[in-house]
Amino acid sequence: MRLGQLGHELRRPEADYLRDGIYQLPVGFTAANYRMLYFLHAKNAAVLTHGLRKESRVPPIEIDRAIGRMKRFSANPATYTAEMQL
């Protein structure tokens, strides 16, 4: 909800900028903690690239994976977008 409300203004400890347009959002689920990697698109959408189990730091290869997905999305957003009716 906070990401939806604040978008790119959401800061630590709720979200953190990693690099090259990729952010992380910590999420607790049952007894495990995860990091959801995402980027912001057109100032009105957060696009989730993937999630991983929380470690001490996000491995650089995971950030690179998110950057690759961001580039593919940005090249053709309609291919990866679905409309939600609320």
Secondary structure, DSSP 8 states (H G I E B T S, - for coil): -HHHHHGGG--TTT-EEEETTEEEEEEEETTEEEEEEEEEETTTEEEEEEEEE--SS--HHHHHHHHHHHHHHHH-GGGG------
